[in-house]
Amino acid sequence: MPESIGYAAVDKGAGAHDGPVQPAFPGSLFLAAGILALVTLVAIHLQWRAMIALTWLYTIVGLVDLANALGQVGVVPHFQSAWYIPSFLVPLLLVTHFMVLARLAVRFRKSLKAA
């Protein structure tokens, strides 16, 4: 199923019968957010020094990607068989991004108090 989610999100005409949908950033921001998420997971697992900076970068790029997706809400009726992406995955990703952002903000606030 993850392959179909990625394909449906990047494909310009996933499920569209009356013409392809033209996204503003055809998959490049989606791809960048995905790659950054994977690199960030590896950085956190291996305790790299840059893990916090990578987490900030991943969160910002991911939120911009989701804002771009929300800006294209008019194309949702054309998704047809990929209806679950805007219905479930986009809200789930928004919640997880804001949870990560909240934890980063708390950590940043604590580091300012300690300094």
N, C-alpha and C positions, 0 to 999 in steps of 0.2 A: 503493500500500500504506500509506503513513503515514496517509491519511485513515481507512482501515479500522481501524488500530491505535487511533487516538484515539477513533473512534466506539465500538469494542468496549470500550474501557476506561471510557468515560463512561456508556454505555448500561446501564441497570439490569438488563436482562434479555438481554444478549448471548448468544445461543445457548441460553438456558435454556428447557426445555420443561415443567418442572414448577413454574413460578412464577418471578417476577422476583427477582433478588438485590437486597437493600437495603443498599448501602454506607453506612458511617458518615458519610462526607462525600461526597455524591453528585457527584463530579466537581469540586467547588470547589477542593480542595487540588491535584488533578491539573492543573487549569487554571492555578492560581496558580504552580505549579512550572514549567509550560511557558512561561508568559509571562515569569516571572523569568529563565528560561534564555535566552530570546531577547533580553531587555533586557541581560542580562549579556554575551552575545556581542557585541552592538552596542557596549556600554561598553568591552569589551576591545579591540575593533577600532579604536575611535576614541580610545583611551587616556584615558578620562574619569578624573577624580580619584576618583570613587566606585566604580571598577571592583572594587577589592578588597572593599569593603563589600558590594557587590551579589553578588559571588561567595560570600562567607560566607552572605548571606541566602538565595541560591539553593540552596546546599548544605544548609543547615539545613531549609528548606521541602521540598526534594526528599527528604531522608532521613526527615522526618516522613511525607511522602506514601508512601514505600516501606514504612515501618514499619506504616502503616495497611493497605497492600496485603498485607503479610506476615501481619498479624493476621486477615485474611479468607481464609486459605489453605483453609478448608473449602468455599469456593464454587468452587474450581478444577474439580471434576467437572462443574459446570453451564456451564462456558465452551464446551465442545464444539468448535465450529469456531475459537474464539479461544484454543485451548490454548497457542499459542506465546507469549502475553503472560506468563503466570507461568513458563513453561518457559525462555524465552530472554531476554525483555526485562527482567524484574525483576532477575535476577542480573546482567545486563550493566549496568543502571543502578546497582545496588549497588556494583559494582566501580568504575565511573567516579566515583561520588560519593566513595568512600573514597580514590581516587587524588587527586581535587581537594582533599579534606580534608587528606590527607597533605602535599601541596604547600603549602597555606595554613599548616599548622602549622609547616613548616620555615621558610617566609618570616617567620612571626610570631616564631619563636625567634631568627632572625637579626636581626630588628629590635630585639628585646629586648637582645641582646648588643651591638648598635651604640649603643644609648642609654645 
